[in-house]
Amino acid sequence: MAHLLIVDDDDAFRDTLAETLEGLGHGVTAVAGGAEALEALARTRFDAVFLDHRMPGMDGLQTLSALRARAGRLPPVIVLTAFSSAGNTIEAMRLGAFDHLAKPIGREAVREVLERALQQRTAAAPASAPDDEDDAELIGPSEAMREVHKRIGLAAASAMPVLVLGETGTGKEMVARALHGHSARAGGPFVAINCSAIPKELLESELFGHVRGAFTGATGERPGCFRAADGGVLLLDEIGDMALDVQAKMLRALQEGEVTPLGGHRTVKVDVRVVAATHRDLRAAVREGRFREDLLYRLDVLSIRLPPLRERLADIIPLAEHFLRRAVPRDATEPPKSLSAEAARRLLGHPWPGNVRELRNAMERCQALVRHRVIGEADLAAALGAAPAVDAAPALPADWLEAELPVAVERLERLLIAHALAQAQGNRAEAARRLGIHRQLLYRKLTQYGLE
């Protein structure tokens, strides 16, 4: 039997969670706020903590930060929120939370996360909280994106290299910026360089700098990206396109923490966290002799995979609405445009070869060019270039277009779940992966729609 602490200002939720945990055979202490939690942990040893994020006075993240500052070692802390976002998930994980879950939480989800927490009773080191960051580019309620947020938070607490993998347009640079903004290096520089956009003859100079006279046209000294990023983060975008001879020098910079400017003989010490990003399969590139295996091992200490938008159906509409809001000029008096049920259906059926970047561009075009308040399917067809819908999802009945948006979305959700189950031949875990949601959420939806 474990001794557990619940911290939540919602009396009904606190009592329900306590009843669930007691039903699982554990002892429970329940308090209503952060200050009470600090007092309880000061006098009693707990095996795990369930901590609400939004509370009056000291909120969940402030409580977690205070707990880390007071104690050298804490039990696993599971942060709960009814209002999940990229920012609060990243911050919770960076501050040392064991997991970050969205309410409502079923009995099976509670049992599963507690079982994991009790098996791994570790605590993360405290870190100073960064300034508020706009992580809206990484928004998305899908389970796939929440896993990305968690990995960003875990990686932000260290200084090791990170490899960000994902198709073009999925937001790899935004991941790097979030890592920078939520880390102890947030006050340092963030420097990004696209390795595929610079000729290989110039890339070495761009990265490591050069001395005067190093080559024809080098009339002065150039510090290079590594020295410019000293004390901060350097993003090496599309590193899979880097030439082999530059890769060798890159490996030395990572191993030794120093660079040698082109044409120079004096090494310069640098303190840089490297984040590498690529849409290529680097292991295949290693097998083909196009990428150094030792460099891959040096870079792939922590990896974050960004799923393509077509695998994140639950994120498409929230992202579209965010981009419509962001496209409104600051001095505009008109509210952002909204999506009709037909437009929402069109967005969910589009294959999104350009991923989030394509969605952002389409919404910006709609906000600028559509004259009426509600965006229709015809407006989207023009903004998307009349691209065909995904063949993997069945066509929707025409009469659905007459339904209000919540009803249409519910019908579509039921149809997509049934389709995913059919594609996965009844394997629920595989169906959940295809839909980009957690298995527990899929089980609830199956019960809700009578699809068990």
C-alpha positions in Angstrom: 0.0 0.0 0.0 1.3 3.4 -1.0 0.7 6.7 0.9 -0.5 9.3 -1.6 -1.1 13.1 -1.5 -3.8 14.8 -3.6 -3.6 18.6 -4.0 -6.7 20.0 -5.7 -9.1 22.9 -4.9 -12.0 21.1 -6.6 -13.8 19.4 -3.8 -15.7 17.0 -6.0 -12.7 15.9 -8.1 -10.5 15.6 -5.0 -13.0 13.3 -3.3 -13.6 11.2 -6.4 -9.8 10.8 -7.0 -9.3 9.9 -3.3 -12.1 7.3 -3.5 -10.5 5.8 -6.7 -7.0 5.6 -5.0 -8.4 4.1 -1.8 -10.3 1.6 -4.0 -6.9 0.6 -5.5 -5.7 -0.2 -1.9 -3.7 3.0 -1.1 -3.8 5.4 1.8 -4.7 9.0 0.8 -4.2 12.5 2.3 -6.1 15.2 0.4 -5.5 19.0 0.7 -7.0 22.0 -1.2 -4.0 24.1 -2.0 -0.3 24.5 -2.6 0.5 25.9 0.8 -1.2 23.0 2.5 0.7 20.6 0.3 4.1 22.2 1.3 3.1 21.7 5.0 2.0 18.1 4.5 5.2 17.2 2.6 7.3 18.8 5.3 5.9 16.5 8.0 4.9 13.3 6.2 6.6 11.1 3.6 4.5 10.3 0.6 5.1 7.8 -2.2 3.5 9.9 -5.0 1.6 13.3 -5.4 -1.3 14.1 -7.6 -1.1 17.9 -8.1 -3.7 20.1 -9.8 -2.3 22.8 -12.1 -4.9 25.6 -11.8 -5.5 26.6 -8.2 -6.1 29.9 -6.5 -3.1 31.5 -4.8 -0.2 29.2 -5.4 -0.9 27.2 -8.6 0.4 23.7 -9.4 3.6 24.7 -11.2 4.5 27.2 -8.4 3.9 24.5 -5.9 6.0 22.1 -7.8 8.9 24.6 -8.1 8.6 25.3 -4.4 8.7 21.6 -3.5 11.8 21.1 -5.6 13.5 24.1 -4.0 12.7 22.8 -0.5 13.6 19.2 -0.8 16.6 17.4 -2.3 14.5 14.4 -3.1 10.7 14.2 -3.7 8.2 11.5 -4.6 6.9 11.4 -8.2 4.6 14.3 -8.9 1.7 13.8 -11.4 0.4 17.1 -12.5 -3.3 17.2 -13.5 -5.0 19.9 -15.6 -8.3 20.5 -17.3 -6.7 23.2 -19.5 -3.7 21.5 -21.1 -1.4 23.5 -23.4 2.1 23.1 -24.8 3.5 25.6 -22.3 2.1 24.1 -19.1 3.0 20.5 -20.2 6.6 21.5 -21.1 7.0 23.5 -17.8 5.6 20.7 -15.7 8.0 18.2 -17.2 10.9 20.6 -17.0 10.3 21.3 -13.4 10.5 17.5 -12.7 6.9 16.3 -12.9 6.7 12.5 -13.4 3.8 13.0 -15.8 1.2 15.6 -17.0 -2.3 14.4 -17.5 -5.5 16.1 -18.8 -8.7 15.8 -16.9 -11.1 14.0 -16.8 -9.1 10.9 -15.8 -10.5 7.5 -15.7 -9.8 4.8 -13.1 -7.6 2.8 -15.5 -5.5 5.8 -16.4 -5.0 6.6 -12.7 -4.0 3.0 -12.0 -1.6 2.9 -14.9 0.2 6.2 -14.2 0.4 5.4 -10.5 1.9 2.0 -11.2 4.6 3.6 -13.3 5.3 6.3 -10.8 5.7 3.9 -7.9 8.2 1.8 -10.0 10.3 4.9 -10.8 10.5 7.1 -7.7 13.0 9.7 -9.0 13.1 13.4 -8.7 14.5 16.0 -11.2 16.8 18.8 -10.2 15.2 22.2 -9.6 15.5 24.8 -12.3 14.5 28.5 -12.5 11.3 29.2 -14.3 11.6 31.0 -17.6 9.6 34.0 -18.7 6.2 33.3 -20.2 6.7 32.0 -23.7 4.2 31.8 -26.6 4.2 28.0 -27.4 1.0 28.3 -29.5 2.8 26.9 -32.5 3.0 23.6 -30.6 -0.6 23.5 -29.5 -2.6 20.3 -30.0 -4.7 18.2 -27.7 -3.7 14.9 -29.4 -1.8 12.4 -27.4 1.0 12.5 -30.0 1.6 16.2 -29.4 1.3 15.9 -25.6 4.1 13.3 -25.8 6.1 15.9 -27.8 5.5 18.5 -25.1 6.6 16.1 -22.3 9.8 15.2 -24.2 10.6 18.9 -24.7 10.1 19.5 -20.9 12.4 16.6 -20.0 15.0 17.6 -22.5 14.9 21.3 -21.4 16.2 20.3 -18.0 19.5 19.1 -19.4 22.2 20.5 -21.7 22.7 17.4 -23.9 22.3 17.5 -27.7 18.9 16.9 -29.0 17.9 15.4 -32.4 14.5 16.6 -33.7 13.0 14.4 -36.4 10.0 15.2 -38.6 8.7 15.9 -42.0 9.2 19.3 -43.6 6.7 21.8 -42.1 6.0 20.0 -38.9 7.5 22.7 -36.7 11.1 21.4 -35.8 12.4 25.0 -35.3 9.5 25.7 -32.9 10.6 22.6 -30.8 14.2 24.0 -30.7 12.9 27.4 -29.7 10.8 25.8 -26.9 13.8 23.9 -25.7 15.7 27.2 -25.5 12.9 29.2 -23.9 12.2 26.6 -21.2 15.8 25.9 -20.3 18.4 27.5 -18.1 19.9 29.0 -21.3 16.8 31.1 -22.0 18.7 34.3 -21.3 21.4 33.3 -23.9 21.3 33.6 -27.6 19.3 31.3 -30.0 21.0 30.9 -33.4 19.6 28.9 -36.3 21.3 27.8 -39.5 19.9 25.8 -42.3 22.6 23.4 -43.5 20.9 22.7 -46.8 20.5 26.4 -47.8 24.2 27.3 -47.7 26.7 26.0 -50.2 29.1 23.5 -48.6 32.1 25.7 -49.5 30.6 28.4 -47.2 29.0 26.2 -44.5 32.3 25.6 -42.6 32.9 29.4 -42.4 29.3 30.0 -41.3 29.5 27.5 -38.5 33.1 27.9 -37.2 34.0 31.4 -38.5 37.1 32.4 -40.4 40.2 34.6 -40.0 41.1 37.4 -42.3 42.7 36.1 -45.5 41.4 32.6 -45.0 40.1 32.6 -48.6 39.5 35.0 -51.4 37.1 37.7 -50.2 37.8 37.1 -46.5 38.7 40.7 -45.8 37.9 40.5 -42.1 37.3 38.0 -39.3 34.0 36.3 -38.9 33.1 34.6 -35.5 30.7 32.0 -36.9 27.5 30.5 -35.5 29.1 28.5 -32.7 30.7 31.6 -31.2 27.5 33.6 -31.8 25.5 31.0 -29.8 28.0 30.8 -26.9 26.0 30.4 -23.7 22.9 29.5 -25.6 21.4 27.2 -28.2 22.5 26.5 -31.8 19.9 24.9 -34.1 21.4 22.9 -37.0 18.4 22.6 -39.3 18.5 19.9 -42.0 21.7 18.5 -40.7 21.2 15.5 -42.9 22.3 17.6 -45.9 25.7 18.6 -44.3 28.8 17.6 -46.3 31.0 14.8 -44.9 34.1 17.0 -44.4 32.1 19.5 -42.4 30.6 16.7 -40.4 34.1 15.7 -39.2 34.7 19.2 -37.9 31.3 19.2 -36.3 32.1 16.0 -34.4 35.2 17.6 -32.9 33.3 20.7 -31.9 30.7 18.5 -30.0 33.3 16.3 -28.4 35.8 19.0 -27.4 33.6 22.0 -26.9 35.8 24.1 -29.0 36.0 25.4 -32.6 38.9 26.4 -35.0 38.1 29.2 -37.4 38.7 28.5 -41.0 42.3 29.6 -41.9 43.2 29.8 -38.2 45.3 27.7 -35.8 44.0 28.8 -32.4 41.0 26.9 -31.0 38.2 28.8 -29.2 36.2 27.3 -26.3 32.5 27.5 -26.7 29.6 26.6 -24.4 26.8 25.7 -26.8 23.8 23.3 -26.6 23.3 21.8 -30.1 19.8 21.0 -31.4 19.9 19.2 -34.8 16.9 18.8 -36.9 16.2 16.8 -40.1 13.4 15.3 -42.2 15.8 12.6 -43.5 16.4 9.1 -42.2 19.9 9.5 -40.8 20.4 5.8 -40.1 19.7 5.1 -43.8 22.2 7.9 -44.7 24.8 6.2 -42.4 24.3 2.9 -44.3 24.7 4.7 -47.6 27.9 6.5 -46.5 26.3 10.0 -46.6 26.4 10.6 -42.8 28.9 9.8 -40.2 27.8 7.1 -37.7 29.9 8.6 -34.8 28.3 12.0 -35.4 24.8 10.5 -35.3 25.5 8.8 -32.0 26.9 12.1 -30.7 23.7 14.0 -31.8 21.1 11.4 -31.0 21.4 11.6 -27.2 17.8 12.8 -26.8 15.4 12.6 -29.7 12.0 14.2 -30.3 9.9 13.0 -33.2 7.3 15.4 -34.5 4.4 13.4 -36.1 3.0 14.7 -39.4 -0.3 16.6 -39.3 -2.2 13.8 -41.1 -1.5 11.6 -38.0 -2.8 14.3 -35.6 -6.5 14.8 -36.6 -7.4 16.1 -33.2 -4.9 19.0 -33.6 -6.1 20.3 -37.0 -9.1 22.4 -36.0 -7.4 23.9 -32.9 -4.4 24.8 -35.0 -6.5 26.3 -37.8 -8.4 28.5 -35.3 -5.2 29.6 -33.7 -3.7 30.6 -37.1 -6.9 32.5 -38.0 -6.6 34.5 -34.7 -3.0 35.2 -35.2 -3.5 36.4 -38.8 -5.8 39.3 -37.6 -3.8 42.6 -37.7 -3.1 44.1 -34.3 -5.0 47.3 -35.0 -8.0 45.5 -36.6 -11.4 45.9 -35.0 -12.9 42.9 -36.8 -12.8 39.5 -35.0 -11.0 36.6 -36.6 -12.9 34.5 -39.2 -14.5 31.2 -38.2 -14.8 27.8 -39.9 -18.1 26.4 -41.2 -18.8 22.7 -40.6 -18.0 22.1 -44.3 -14.7 23.9 -44.0 -13.8 21.8 -40.9 -14.6 18.7 -42.7 -12.4 19.8 -45.6 -9.5 20.5 -43.3 -9.8 17.0 -41.7 -9.9 15.3 -45.1 -6.9 17.2 -46.6 -3.6 15.1 -46.8 -1.4 18.0 -45.6 1.8 17.3 -47.4 3.1 20.6 -46.2 2.1 19.8 -42.6 1.6 22.7 -40.1 3.3 25.2 -42.4 0.8 24.5 -45.1 -2.2 24.8 -42.7 -0.8 28.1 -41.4 -0.4 29.5 -44.9 -3.9 28.4 -45.9 -5.5 30.1 -42.8 -3.5 33.3 -43.4 -4.8 33.4 -47.0 -8.4 32.8 -45.8 -8.1 35.6 -43.2 -6.7 38.0 -45.8 -8.8 37.1 -48.8 -12.2 35.8 -47.7 -14.7 38.7 -47.4 -17.4 37.1 -45.3 -17.1 36.1 -41.6 -17.5 32.3 -42.0 -15.1 30.4 -44.1 -16.8 27.9 -46.4 -15.6 24.8 -48.2 -15.2 26.7 -51.5 -13.0 29.3 -49.8 -10.7 26.5 -48.5 -10.6 24.8 -51.9 -9.1 28.0 -53.3 -6.7 28.4 -50.4 -5.6 24.8 -50.6 -5.3 24.7 -54.4 -8.2 22.2 -54.6 -6.0 19.4 -53.3 -7.7 16.0 -53.1 -8.9 14.6 -49.8 -7.1 11.7 -48.1 -8.1 8.3 -49.5 -7.6 6.6 -46.2 -10.7 8.2 -44.7 -14.2 7.4 -46.1 -16.3 10.1 -47.7 -18.9 11.7 -45.4 -22.7 11.7 -46.1 -23.8 14.9 -47.8 -26.5 15.6 -45.1 -23.8 15.9 -42.5 -23.0 19.3 -44.0 -26.3 20.6 -42.7 -25.5 19.8 -39.1 -24.1 22.2 -36.5 -20.3 21.9 -36.0 -20.4 20.0 -32.7 -22.8 17.5 -34.1 -20.8 17.1 -37.3 -17.5 16.7 -35.4 -19.0 14.0 -33.1 -20.3 12.1 -36.1 -16.9 12.4 -37.8 -15.1 11.3 -34.7 -17.3 8.1 -34.5 -16.7 7.4 -38.2 -12.9 7.9 -37.9 -12.7 5.6 -34.8 -14.6 2.9 -36.6 -12.4 3.3 -39.7 -9.2 3.1 -37.6 -10.4 0.0 -35.8 -11.2 -1.6 -39.2 -7.7 -0.6 -40.6 -6.1 -2.0 -37.4 -8.1 -5.2 -37.7 -9.6 -4.6 -34.2 -6.3 -3.9 -32.5 -7.2 -1.1 -30.2 -3.6 -0.1 -29.4 -2.8 0.2 -33.1 -6.1 2.1 -33.7 -5.2 4.6 -30.9 -1.8 5.1 -32.5 -3.3 5.8 -35.9 -5.7 8.3 -34.4 -3.0 10.0 -32.3 -4.8 9.5 -29.0 -4.2 7.6 -25.8 -5.6 4.1 -25.4 -7.7 5.1 -22.4 -9.3 7.9 -24.4 -10.1 5.5 -27.2 -11.7 3.1 -24.7 -13.9 5.9 -23.4 -14.9 6.9 -26.9 -15.7 3.2 -27.8 -18.1 3.1 -24.8 -19.5 6.5 -25.7 -20.3 5.5 -29.3 -21.2 1.9 -28.6 -18.3 0.5 -30.6 -16.9 -2.0 -28.0 
